[in-house]
Amino acid sequence: MESVLKGNRYVTPHLAVDGPDELNAPNRASHLLSARERQILQLTAEGRSRKEVAYALGISEKTVAFHKNNLKRKLGLPSTAQLTRYALELGLI
C-alpha cells in the first residue's frame, strides 16, 4: 500500500510475469506516436520553445500545441518536463 501511495505500481503476484517489466518500459506507447509527434517530442525535449519548434517544422504554433497535447494524452504525461524525461528514456536526445 505504501508503495502505491508513493506513486509506484503494484501488480499482484498472480498477474506478474517473468521478464522485463512491461508496465514501466519507456517505449510503453511510443509505437502510437506519429512521425510528426516524434519530431515535436524531440525538439521540445531539446529545450526549444513552441515558436522555435513551429519555425523549424514550418507549421503554426497552434499546431505544435495541438501535437504536444496529443503527446501528453497518448503517453499519460501531464507536463512538458515529463515529456522531456520520456524522450530521454527513449534516447531521442
Secondary structure, 3 states (H helix, E strand, C coil): CHHHHCCCCCCCCCCCCCCCCHHHCCCCCHHHCCHHHHHHHHHHHCCCCHHHHHHHHCCCHHHHHHHHHHHHHHHCCCCHHHHHHHHHHHCCC
